[in-house]
Amino acid sequence: MLQGNKPSFHPCSEHLSWKKSDHMESVNGYLMKYTNLVTGWQYRFFVLNNEAGLLEYFVNEQSRNQKPRGTLQLAGAVISPSDEDSHTFTVNAASGEQYKLRATDAKERQHWVSRLQICTQHHTEAIGKNNPPLKSRSFSLASSGNSPISQRRPSQNAMSFFNVGHSKLQSVNKRAHLHPDHLVEVREMMSHAEGQQRDLIRRIECLPASGLLSSLDQDLLMLKATSMATMNCLNDCFHILQLQHASHQKGALPSGTTIEWLEPKIPLSNHYKNGAEQPFATEPSKPMAAPEAQCVAESGVLAREPEDINADDEVEDTCDNKEDDLGAVEEQRSVILHLLSQLKLGMDLTRVVLPTFILEKRSLLEMYADFMSHPDLFIGITNGATPEDRMIRFVEYYLTSFHEGRKGAIAKKPYNPIIGETFHCSWRMPKSEVASGVSGSSSTPAITNHAPLLEEAPTQGVSDCYTVRFVAEQVSHHPPVSGFYAECAERKMCVNAHVWTKSKFLGMSIGVTMVGEGVLCLLEHGEEYTFSLPCAYARSILTVPWVELGGKVSVNCAKTGYSASITFHTKPFYGGKLHRVTAEVKYNLTNTVVCRVQGEWNSVLEFTYSNGETKFVDLAKLAVTKKRVRPLEKQDPFESRRLWKNVTDSLRESEIDKATEHKRSLEERQRTEERLRTETGTPWKTKYFIKEGDGWVYHKPLWKGIPSQPAE
């Protein structure tokens, strides 16, 4: 409905206000905004500020003169209508924040989407004009008299080659049909180009490993990868031309004929020797190893009913999969280069098969369990004496939960979980080691170095310990969605989360967006804390890959009115610190900042309270409580460690070929079962998590069995 600038709000409909001046129209009105799993959808008043390039929202129209409840920068944002219905759309900001919104009908959605897209394009282009790209480094191998490439023959000049190719292609285009001699000419030119490309790679690899211009220069490595991609693409196109020519000679192609992607034409000797699966190549299925074949047989009859884990079966984890092997990455540089040659900027990597040697020796589901490596901080949240203290404690737990997820300085990728895969574990925490109800801000300035707990734990009886239980499940394959849940029943607290990992190729790095949210429930206080997760980046993937976190995340407690804004800062191009993080804890009703945090998420964090006191948390000295897991023989066939045992054992022994075969068998089984379900119309049945709206919820959360306390 299009009305004047002072809309009257109808509680069950969206309302828009338009200023009809030009294409950059100002828009305001009510939309439904998805908040979290518990609260669901809520009406909020949105304002599109075209001049500033902002999308702001308020609780209602009457509060629009106050500070917005939320603001998104639209420069660089992506506006996406949803496929799930005709009313929903999302606004994905460049910072990583996302608003999921719903209009009254398709027409109103289209109005919002089109105006948001116009505003986004305008401000994105404005940034581009005001910030021109940096000039490329002006080094020319060909212009240097001492360069090996300058010694090449005049006939090898790239421009002369492409000029000849252009003139000949023009003559080809004038003909109605391709003739065999034309294909021969194209093949000859491509062979010539392949020779030049091989010569280019050889010359680059002959450069010294260090110095002003080295063989490891990132621009040259990217040039190698790009040139390989170009030649592979040309070979694929030439193959299609050959098939088309054959069809003209013999009539239509036979029914069922498919044009397959070819294997790389450029000699890549031993590039796949150590485990990189050949992208785009088809090969006969190899016999599966016995353990994977057994899993296939079991998977067809495997009970999908939830299993109650006996705590007495769990023992302290003794597995130590350190990830400090740089040698494999250095040795397989050619494989990485070939993989990069198959990728495009912004390409979704969900379906890309990565080489085995870059894998971490554990599943992504187990990595999520590392968020609970400090169960004393987790349990201590509910001990906070005031809502302010509990929010600050949650932020402290949140910021200390990431560093243990990295098992080494080198960035490696955990296994992609198989659909139906689960992971169970628990932690026992002596009650005497959990922080009391004393507010953190009242403590004297100090560095928090929690004393090691591992020596004391065995002397504690079960009744003297709190138990935190954890379960994770891969609930979806495409898109890849994981659900995980942890609870401490004695303290009436639990956390439920679902995460969709979206990875993209960014040139010299890989970005992973963690789409989803979590909800922490403190049933003793009747409070719910909703939170999101930052993006992760694997940097310098051609040299020494390392991980950094980036993006802005938020924590909110609707009942108490406290919120936290946390920013993980990526390293700027010049200067700046690594792994920097800042945060503010705020009381929304008075807009008062009660605590500020700064530091590094894997080093030292400084908490500054409103009374001027400070506290330091040194993560290097923060004790890590080992999880408790069941021995492999007592685990379900689809539990992570048992499922991936053969891959892990092979990687531990540096038998990359064996690891690749075991991994391929698991993935092939998953694809086969997925095809079978599609053909028979059989939906996948999850084991521990239930789909509710857009999220996934544990089937027996504490909040269903233990009522929350009434509002204080």
N, C-alpha and C positions, 0 to 999 in steps of 0.2 A: 504494500500500500504506500503510495507516495503522497505525502501531505506537506504542510508548512513546516516552519522551523520550530514550532512548539508543539510537539506531538503529545497526545494524551495516551498514557500507557494502558494497554489492555493486558491483564495478567497472563492470558493464554495465547498471546500473539506477539510477533516481533513487530517493531515499528521503526521506520526509517525517516530521517529528516534530510532533505536535500537542498543545497544551494545551487540553483541552476544557473551557473555562470559560464562554465566551460567544462572541458573534459576532466579537469582536476576538481571534481565536485566534492564538497565536504559532506560526510555521511555520519549520522549518529542514530542510534536506535537500540532496541533490545534484541539480544541474541541469547541462546542457551549456550553455556560454557561447561564443558566436562571438567569436573574438579578432581575426583578420585573415585576409587572403587566403592567407598562407603557412602559418600555424599552424592555421587552421580552427577546429573545435569542440574545446573542452576541458572536462572535468568540473571543476566547482568547487562548494564547499560554501556554500550560501546560507542566510542567517538574516534573517527578517522581524521586525524590532524594532517591534512595534506601539506601544509606549509612546512611543518617540522618533520614530516615523514614518520609519524608515530601512530600506532593503534593503541588506544588507551581504553580501560574499562573501569566502571564504578559499580558499587552495589546497586544503585538505582539512579534515576535521572536527577533526583533532588540532591544527590551528593556529588554532582559533577563539578561543583565549585571547590570541592576539597581535593586533596591529593589523590591521584588515581590508585586503585588497588593493584593495577598492573599495567605495564607499558612495554610494547615491543617496537624496536627499531625496524622499519620496513626496508631500508636499504639492504640489498642482497638477500631479501627474504624470498621464500617460495610459497605461493598461494596454490593450494591443491584441492579441488573438489573431490569428495570421497566417492569411492566406488560402491560403498555399502548401501547408500540410499541417495535420494535426490535433494536432501536438505542439508547434509553435513559437509563441512569443509575444514581444512586445517591451514594455519598460518605458521610456517616454519622459519624462524628468524635465523640470521647468520650466526648469532651467538649460540645457537643450539636450543633455545627455548621454543616451545610449541604451544599454540592455542588450538584446541579442538572445539569447533563452534557448530551450531545448528540453527538454521533459519526456519521460518514457518513453512515455506514451500520452495519449490525449485526456482520460481521467478525471483523471490527475494534473495535466495542464495546467489543467483547469477548477478544480481545488482551488486551485492557485497563483493563477490569475487572479482568482477570486472573493475570496480573502483579501486580495490586494493591492489590489483595488478598494475593499473595505470600509475598509481602513486608509487608503488615499488619500483617500476621501471624508471620513472622520472628521477627518483633519488639515487638509484643505483648508477644511472648514467651520469648524474651530477658528480658523484664521487669519482667516477672514472675520468671525467674531464678535469676535475680539480687535482687529481693525483695521477698524472701520466705515468706509465710504466717506466721502470728503470731501463736505461740503455743496456743492451747486451754487452758482455765483455768483448772488447774488440781485439780478439786475437785471430790471426789468419794463418793457418798452417801453410796454405798455398803461397802466401806472399813472402814467406821467409826463405831466403836463399839457402839457409842451412837445414830447412825442413826436408825430411825424406819425401814428403808428398810433392814438394816443389820439383822433384826430379822426374815426375811422370811425363809421359810423352804428350805433345799438344793434342793428339787425338783423344786423350783421356779427359779433356776439359769437360766439366759437367754441363756448362751452358751449350757447348757445341753439340753434345750428345742429345740434350733435350730439344735443341732447335731442329736437328735432323729428325728426331722422333716426331716433332710437331708437324713439320712439313709433310712427312710421309703419312701421318695419321689423317691430315686434311685430305689427301688424295684418296685414302681409304674410305673416308666418310662420304665421298662423292659417289662411291659405287653402291649399287643396290645390295650386293651380296659379297661376303668375304670369299676370297679365292685362296687356294692352298698356298700360292706364292706369298700372299700377304701375311699369312700366319707364319710362314718361314721367316719373313723379314722381321716380324714382331719377336719371334723366338730368338733371332740373332741379336736384336737390340737388347733384349732382356738378358741374354747370356753376357753381353758386353757390360751391362749395368751390374750384373752379379759379380763379374770380375772386379769392377771398380769398387763395389761394396766390400768384397773380401779384402781388397788391397787397403781400403780405408781402415778396416778393423785391424789388419796386420800392422799397419803403420802406427795406429794408436797404441796397440799392445807393445810395440817396440820402444815406446817412450819410457823414460826412467820412472821408477815408482814414487819418486819424490822430486821436489823442485818447483820452479815457477809453473811449468806445464807438465803434469805427470799423467801416467796412464790411468790413474785413479781419479782424475779430475771429474767432478760430477757432470759437467756439461758434456765432456767427451763420452762418458759412460751412457748418458742419455742419447747422444748422437748414435752410438753403436746400437742401442736398443731400438731407436726410431728407424734407423736404416734397415735393420732386420725386419721390422714390422712392415715397412714399405715394400720390400722385395717379396715377402710372403704374401702380402695382399695382391701384388701384381701377378704372382704365380697363380693364385686362386682365380683371379679374373681371366687369365689366359686359359686356364683349364675350362672355365665356363664357355669361353669363345670356341674352344675345340669341340665341346659337346654340342653347342649350337650349330657349328659347321657340320658335324656328323649328322645332326637331325635333318638339316637341309639336304644332305646327300642321300639319306636313307629314309626320309619321311619323319614323321613324329617319333619322339622317343617312346620306347616300349612302356606300357602301363606299369606303374610302380617304380620306375627309374628315379633315383634321387641323385642330386648333385651334392657330393660330400666334400667337406673341407679337406684340403690336402695336407699332408705332413709338410713341415718346412722344407723348402727346396735347398736352402743354404746348408752346406755340410755342417752338422752340429755333432761332430764325433764325441761320443761319450757324454753328451749333455744330459742324457737321461739315465746314465749308468747308475747314478746314486739316488734314484727314487723319484724324480720328477715325472709325474704322469704326463703323457703326450697330449696337450690340449688339441682339441678338434680332430684327433685321429681316432679312427675306429679300429678295434682289434677284437679278435674272438675272445670270448670269456674264458679265462683260465680256470682250472680246477681250484676250488677254494681249499684252504688249509682245513684240517679236520676240526679244530675248535670253532672256527667260524661256521663251518657246515653244520656243526652240532647246534650252534645258536640259531641258525635258520630253521632247523627242524623244531627246536624248542619254541621259537617265536610264534609258530602257527598255533600252538596249543597252550601258550603261556597264559596263565590266569592274569587278568588285568584288574583283579580286586586288590584294594589296599592291604598292605601287610603291616602288622604291628611288630615293630622291632623290639626285641628283647634286649634291654640295656645290659644285662649280664653277659651277653655275647660279645659286646664291644670291648676292645682293648686299646690301650694307648698306641697311637700311630707311630710306627718306627720307620715309615717310608721317607726317604730323603732324596728327592729328585732335584738336585742342584742343576741350574741351567747356566753354566759358566763356560761352555765350549764355543769359543770363537772360531776354532779351526774349521769346523764344518761350513760356516758361513763363508769364510775366505775361499775354501776349496771349491765351493759350488757357485762362484760368482757368474760363471757362464750360464748356469741354469737360471739364475735370477734374471740375468739380462734377457734370456730368451722368453721367460715368463713376462717380463715387462714389455717385450715387443708385441705381445698379444693383447695388451691392455690399452685403454683409452682414458684420458682424463675424465674423472667423474663416473667412471664405469662402476656398476654395482658388482662387488666381488662375491656375492652370496653363492653363486653357482660356479665359481672358478676353483678348480682343483689346484691347491698349492703343493709345492714339493715337500716331501716328508721330512727332510733334514731340518726344516725351520720350525718343526713342531715341538712344543713343550710336552713333557712327559706326564700329562694329566688332562682330564676333560675340563671343558668350560664350566660344567656343573660343580666340579670340585673347586675350581677357582673361586666361584661365588661363595663357597663355604669360608674362604679366607677373610671375608668381611666380618666374621665372628671370631677372629683370632684373639681378640681382647674381650672375653666374655665378662670380665670384671667391670669394664667401662659400660658394656651393654646393660648389665643388671643394675649398675649404679644409677642409671637414668631415673628409674622409678623411685629411688631413694631421695631425690631432690626434694627439699622442704617446701619450695614454692614453684609455681609455674615458670617463673623466670629461670630459676636454677635448673629445672628439668630441661628446658629448651637449651640452655648453655651446655648441659651435660650431653644432650643428644648431639649437638654440634661437635663437641670434643670427640665423642665416639665415632661420628661420621668421618671426621677428618683423619682419624688415626686408623681407619679401616682399610685404606687403599695400599699402604706400603707393603704389607705382607703378601699382597697378591702378586708381586714381582719376585720370582725365585732367583733372579740374577740380573746383572747389569745389561745383558743382551736381550733385546726384544724377541721373544718367540711366541708362537701362536698355540694356544691350547687346542685339543681335539674339538672339532665340531660335534656336539652331541647327536647321537642317533635318536630319532623319534621313539619315545617310550623309555629312553634311558633314564635312570634315577641315580641319586647319590644320597646316602644317609651317613650321618655322623652325630656326635654329641661332644660336649665339653663338661667337665666337672670343675666347679670353682669353689674353693673353700669359702665359707660364709664370712670368715674373719678377714678375707682379702678384698671384699667388696666395699667400695666407698660408702661411708655413712651418709646421713641426711644433712650433714653440714654443708652450707652453701659454698661453692667454689670461690666466690668473690670474697668470702670472709677469711680465707686462708692467707697466710703470709706469703709474700712473693718468694717463689722458689722454683726450682726445676723439678718437675714430676718425673721421678725415676722409679717406676713400680718395681719392687723387689722381685727377683726370680721366684716363680711359683712352682716350677716343675719339681724341685727337690722336695717341697712340702706336700705336694698333692698326694703321693702314695700313703702318707701317714694319716690322712684324713679319712674318716669313715664316710659312707654314702650319706648318712643323716647329717653330717657336718658340712655338706657341699650342696650348692645349687647345681642343677643340671639344665643345660641348654641343649635342646634337640634341634636338628636341622634336617630338612629333606628338600631335594631339588628334583625336578622332572622336566624333560624336554617334551613340551606339550604340542609343538607344531614343527614341521620340517620346512615348509615354504608358506609363510615366512618363518625363519628360525626363531621360535619363542621359547624361553625357559621360564619356569615358575619356581620360586623357592620360598620356603617358610621356615621360621625359627621361633621357638617359644621357650620361656622359662615358666613352667606351670606354677612353681612355688611362689613366684613374685607376680603372677597374673599379668604377664606381658608377652607380646608376640609381634612378629613382623612378617608381613606378606608382600611379595613383590613379583612382578613379571617384567621380563626384559626381552626386547626384540633387538638383536644386534644387526645393524646395517653398516656394512663396510664399503668404502669407496677408495678408488685409486686416485691419488693426488699428485702424481708425478714422482717426486723423490720421497714420498711418504704415503702411508695408508691411514685413512681415518675411519674410526669405528664409532658410530652413534649408538648410544644405549637408549633406545626408545622404550618408554614404559614408566612405571612409577612404583613406589613402595609405600606401605602404610604401617607405622608402628602404633600399636594399641597398648596403652597403659590402663588396664582395666581397674586398678586400684583408684585411679584418679578420673576415670571416664574420659581420657584424652586420646586423641588420634593425631599423629604427626605424619603428614604426607610429604614425600621427598622424591626427587628425581636423581639421575646419575649423570656424571660428566661424560664428555666425549674422550676417547683415547686415540692417540696418534703414535704410529711406529715411524720414527724419523730415520733418515740416512740409511735407507734400506739397501743401498748398493755398497756401503762401507761397513760401519759398525752400527747396526740398528739399535735404537734405544726408544724408550717409551716416555711420553709425557701426556698429562691430562689437560683438557681445555674446556672452556665453556662456563656458563653460569647456571647454577642450580638453586633451587629454593626449597625451604622447609617451612611448613605452615601447620599451626595448631589452631583450628577455627574456634575451639571452645575458649581457650585462654587469651586469644588475640595476639600471641607472640609468633614471630616469624624470623627466619634467617635467610639471608642472601649470601651465597657462597660463590666466589669466582675463582676458577682455576686458570691461571694466566699461562698462555703458551709463550715460549721464548721469542722475543722480537728478533728481527733479522740481524740487527746490530746491537751488541751489548745485552744487558739485562741478565737476570738470574734464571736458572732452571727451576722448574717444579714449584713456582711461587703460587701461593694461595692467599686470598684475603676473604674475610667474612664479617658480617654485621648481624647481631641479634637485636631485634627491634620489638618494642611494644606498640602495636599498630594503632591503638586507640589514641595515644598521645604522640605517636611518631617519634618516640624516644629510643635512642640507641643505648642499650644496656651493656653491650659487650662488643668489642672489636677483636678480630683475630688476624694475625699475619704470620708469615713464615713459609716453610716448604712442607708439602704434604708427606715427604719421605725423610724429613730431617727434624727440625725444631719448630714448634709452634708457640707463638706468644699470645696469650689471652690478656686483654686489658679491660678491666671492669669499670663501670660507671663511677665507682668511688675512687678511682685512680690506682687501685692495686693491680698487680700483674702476676701472671703465672706462666711458666714455661713448661712445655711438654716435649721431652727429648725422645723421639720415636726410636732412635738407635738403641736406647737403653730400656725401652718399654718391653716388658716381658711378654712373650708369646706363649699362650697355652696350647699345648698339642691337642688335637682332636682325637676322639676315640672312634674307631671303626671296627666293623666285624671282619674277621679273617676271610680271605677269598673263598674258602670252601663253604662258608656259611652265607655268602652273598647270593642274591638273585642273579640269574644269567644276564639280566639287563642292567645290573648295577655297574657304575662307571669303571671301577678298577678291574672287575672281572671281565667286563665286556672288552676293554682295551688292553688286557693283560699282555697279549702277544705283541702288540705294537709297542707297548712300553718296554717290555723285556728286550725287544730287538733294538730299540733306540738306546737303551742303557748299554748294550753290547756293541753299539755303533754298527749294527748290521742294517744299513739303510734299505737294502733291497728287500730283505725279509719284512721290515716294518712297512714298506710300501705295499707289499703283497697282502699282508694282513689288513691294512687299512683299506685297500681296494676291495677286499672281500666283504668287509663290513658295509662299505658304502654301496656296493653292488646289491647286497641283500636288501638294504633299505629301499633302493630304487625298484627292485623287483616286487617287493611287498606293496609299495605305493602304487605301482601299475596294476597289481592284482586288485587292490581295494578300489581303484578307479573303475576298472572293468566290471566289477561286481556291485559297484555302488555301495560298498561297505564303509561307513564312517569310522574314523579312528577313535578308539575309546581310551581316554586318559586314565591314569591309575590313582593319582593323589589330588589332582587339581581340576576344578570345575570352571567352565567359562561363564562369566557373569558380565554382561555388557561387552565392553572392549577389553576387559582384563580377565585374569585367571586367579582364582581364590582356592586356597587349600580346603579340602573337603571337610576337615574337622578343626576349624580354627578355635582358639580359646574363647573368642567373643561369643561363639554360639553355645558354649557349655558353661561359661562363667559370666554372669551379668555384670555390666559395667556399673560403677558407682554413679549415683545421681550427681547432677551438677552441683559444684560447691558454691 
